[in-house]
Amino acid sequence: MKNILRFALVLVAALTIQINTSSAQTPLTIAVDFTVTDVEGNTFSLFDILDNDNQYVLIDFFFVN
């Protein structure tokens, strides 16, 4: 019984991931510019960071309820 439940859970997760990735707002090869402000009040723009050579951007969408 546990194996059937585990299989069903994996199947639902796989279908959910497939549905979410197929409905992206833009193609995954195009970055959209956005601006964020950190907890210290510093403002960052994605394209400003990408304009500098040899820099990488890691975007972490973290939230707490």
C-alpha positions in Angstrom: 0.0 0.0 0.0 2.9 2.4 0.8 4.4 1.8 -2.6 1.2 2.6 -4.4 0.8 5.8 -2.4 4.4 6.7 -3.0 4.0 6.1 -6.8 0.8 8.3 -6.9 2.6 11.1 -5.1 5.6 11.0 -7.5 3.2 10.9 -10.5 1.3 13.9 -9.2 4.5 15.8 -8.6 5.8 15.0 -12.1 2.6 16.2 -13.7 2.6 19.4 -11.7 6.2 20.2 -12.7 5.4 19.6 -16.3 2.4 21.8 -16.2 4.2 24.7 -14.4 7.2 24.7 -16.8 5.1 24.6 -19.9 3.2 27.8 -19.0 6.2 30.2 -18.4 5.5 33.8 -19.1 8.6 34.1 -21.4 10.9 31.5 -23.0 13.4 30.2 -20.5 16.3 31.7 -22.5 15.1 35.3 -22.0 15.6 37.2 -18.8 13.2 40.0 -17.8 14.7 43.0 -16.1 13.4 43.7 -12.6 14.5 45.8 -9.6 14.5 44.6 -6.0 15.4 46.3 -2.7 17.1 44.3 0.0 16.4 44.5 3.8 19.1 47.3 4.1 17.5 49.5 1.5 20.0 48.8 -1.3 18.4 48.6 -4.8 19.5 46.1 -7.4 18.6 45.8 -11.0 19.1 42.6 -12.9 20.4 44.1 -16.1 22.8 46.5 -14.2 24.4 43.5 -12.7 24.5 41.5 -15.9 26.2 44.5 -17.7 29.3 43.9 -15.6 31.6 41.3 -17.1 32.3 38.0 -15.3 29.5 38.3 -12.8 26.8 35.7 -12.2 23.3 36.2 -10.7 21.7 33.7 -8.4 18.0 34.4 -7.7 16.7 32.8 -4.6 12.9 33.2 -4.1 12.7 32.7 -0.3 9.7 33.5 1.8 8.3 32.9 5.2 4.6 32.6 6.2 
